Amino acid sequence: MDNAGVYMGAFEIEGEIADTWFNPEKFRKGQVFINGNNVGRYWPSAGPQITLYVPASMLKKKNSVVLVELLGRGTNSTVSFVDKPIYTSNSFKTIKKRERN
């Protein structure tokens, strides 16, 4: 694993700009900024959400992304944007238990 650090990148959107979710994939814990806007904190192992919501109003055709990674990223780490949220499996077990009571 790599050490903690600041990781910067850029991406372009082809077609219509729409709401999306940021997926940190193998990054472990940190903060993400898109076009200078603080999207939020990611910590996939803590959950319950893995992805962070990114509204279309925060995006442009050409975008910058900055990750402030606190614990160090996994090998061959990348990020992606997906069309729906991803939650940890533990979060759904907790919800089901609450519904039964």
N, C-alpha and C positions, 0 to 999 in steps of 0.2 A: 504494500500500500504506500501511496505517496503521503507526504506530510500535509499538514494544513496549509492553506494558502488562498490566494485570490486568483480565480480563473476567469478569463474573458474570452468572449466569442461574438460572432455575428451570424445572423440568418436573414434570409429573404423570404417573403411570402408571395407565392404565385397565386393569382386568382383573388377571390373575395376574402377580405379580412374578417375573421369570425372569432367568437369566444373560444378559448382553448384551455387546456390544463397542462402545466409544466410538470414533467416527470424527471426527477433527479437521477433515476436509474441507480448507478453504483456509487453516487456521491452519498455521504453518510449523515452529515448534520451541518446545517449552515443557513445562510440567507441568500435570496436571489433577487436581483434587480434587473428589470427589463426597461431599456430606454431611460435609465435613471430613476425609474419608479420602483419602490420597494414592494415586491410581490408578496413576500412573507418568508417565514422560516420553514425549512424542510428538515425532517428527521424521520425518514421512512421506518426505521426499526421501532420507534416509539409509537407511531400511528396516532389516531386511527387512519388518517388519510396519508397517502403517499404522494399524490399529485397536489399542485396548487392551482387554483382558478386564476386565469389571466383573461380579463375582459377585452373585447375587441378594441375598445377605446384606448387601451394602453399600447396597442400595436400599430406599426406602420409597415409599408412595403419592405423597407430595410431597417433591421432592428439590431440592437446590441444587447448582450446578456452578460451579467457579471455574477459570479458565485463567490461568496465568502465562505469557504469550506473550513470548518473548525476541527474536524477529526481526521481528515485525510480521505482521499477518494480511493475507490477500488481500482484494480487493474483494468486497463482499457475502458475507462469511464467515459460515458457520453451522456448527453441529456436529450430529451425529445419532447415533443408536444403531442398530446393525444386528444381525441374528441370527446372523451368522457372521463369522469374522475375514477381513480383507483384507490381502494381502501384496503387495509390489512384484513386478513381473514379473522383476526381476533376481534375486530370492531363489530362484525356481524354476529359473532357468538354472544357478545355482551348484550347487544340489542335484543336478540332472541330470548335470552334469559330474562331480561327486564319485562318483555311482553308477556311471559308466562305468569308472572307474579300477580 
